[in-house]
Amino acid sequence: MKPTLALTAVVLLVVACGPGPDRIVVLDIEGTHCTACEPAIAQMLTGVEGVRSATVSHAAKEAVVVCAGDVDPADLVAAVVGYQASVREVKVAPPSE
């Protein structure tokens, strides 16, 4: 088999299978000072490719992110610049209706 054919087969398999179901990633966020930080952090998170939504709560010190199944939670942590973020939980999102 030629290498280009093998590569084509792998690419087709990935496209056919897709990235999997959406996930919900809950991040712990430290370093917020008030509710004005919430939209700034949400904007950072929604700038990550594959993120569908991000809800940030200063009071709960968390961000809840709905994203494609192939989004790496480490990319979400890295996107939160100026605050300390860590992954608390990752779970499969319920199917949308």
C-alpha positions, 0 to 999 in steps of 0.5 A, a space after each residue: 500500500 502506498 503511504 498516501 493511500 494509508 493516510 487517505 484511509 485514516 483521514 476518511 475514518 476520522 471524518 466518518 467517525 467525527 469528534 464524538 459527543 459534546 462534552 461539559 468541562 467544569 473549570 475551577 477559576 481563581 483570581 476573579 475579583 468581581 462579576 466584571 471578570 465573568 464576561 472576560 473569561 467567557 470570551 477567552 473560553 469561547 475563543 477556543 475552537 470547538 467551544 459552543 458556550 461558556 458560563 462563568 460564575 465569580 461567586 462559584 469560582 467556576 466556568 462551565 464550558 460546553 464544547 465539541 468532544 475533541 476539545 482538549 480541556 488543557 486548551 481551555 485552561 491555557 486560554 484563561 489568561 490572567 487567572 488560575 484555571 484547573 479542570 474540575 470535571 469532564 462529562 458527556 453533554 446530554 444530547 440536544 433536542 
